[in-house]
Amino acid sequence: MKKTLLVLAGPTAVGKTSCGIHIARHFNTEIISADSRQIYQETAIGTAVPTPEELAQAKHHFIQVVPVSEPYNASMFEFQVLEKLELLFEKHDLLLMVGGSGLYIDAVCHGIDDLPTVDPSLRKQLLLRYEKEGLEALTWELRKLDPVSYSQVDLKNHMRVLKALEVSIQTGKPYSSFLSAEKKERPFQILRIALDMERQLLYERINKRVELMMEAGLLEEVKLLGHLREYTAMKTVGYRELFRHLDGELSLDEAVDLIQRNTRKFARKQLTWFRKENRYQWFSPDDGPEMLHWIEESAAYL
């Protein structure tokens, strides 16, 4: 077998963690986590970090290693993961990358553009404007500063709009001028698998997971992280709704319902992201034997 990175992607709550562990144990290999929120040290319940029992079943990397207060992005992830893969491929022919963060996965598979580091004070200023003026005001500013990005970015995704604005304002150059379509060559082969299931079942799993998070102490976790709430990681679904509850804007039941709705919306976005990449082979999380057979056959012919 050639040195191969197997990507296991899919929406939140679909069963990537257990499936990934099953595959890793079968091939006696290790797991790179591609989750842009599980990478933070202080978060656990709200980001569905694997349990100690799950982590003990297979070696995981890039879980709870970065402080919430430390700037982190997909470009940094790309660099660090490539370094780790080089070391791990010395003892494994196949390595596994598991996660639902499409941007992080794409960064490792075919590279990401190097963007300027944004001044945290500018980011905070733009976030305050977003909260006071709304998204439409920022999209109109983006239209003036970078018409190309305005025509391409998801204008309903405030994080994408803010990112384009940050770079455009700080550098005085359009955000789009830093982007290229050139894909980087990797010294290993890549296989891609994605998980999905019947939509109603996925929604039920999401709703149940939120309930279990609350039972596990998510509200208490959010209270403990209140001093970090201005950082980007704390804008994650689950945290932001409960901060609103603690501020008196929502009842606890309203906050939990909103977490469930926003998580279902996030899952739909994840599925859209992965389906635009036609290199993924799709499976149900229950298709364990078929999945392993496909991996063995595909890796052998790469």
Secondary structure as UniProt FT lines:
FT   STRAND          4..9
FT   TURN            12..13
FT   HELIX           16..27
FT   STRAND          31..33
FT   TURN            36..39
FT   TURN            45..48
FT   HELIX           52..57
FT   STRAND          60..61
FT   TURN            68..69
FT   HELIX           74..88
FT   TURN            89..91
FT   STRAND          94..98
FT   HELIX           102..110
FT   HELIX           120..133
FT   HELIX           135..145
FT   HELIX           147..152
FT   TURN            155..156
FT   HELIX           158..171
FT   HELIX           175..178
FT   STRAND          189..195
FT   HELIX           199..216
FT   HELIX           218..224
FT   HELIX           226..228
FT   TURN            229..230
FT   HELIX           232..235
FT   TURN            237..238
FT   HELIX           239..246
FT   TURN            247..248
FT   HELIX           252..275
FT   TURN            278..279
FT   STRAND          281..283
FT   TURN            285..286
FT   HELIX           288..301
//
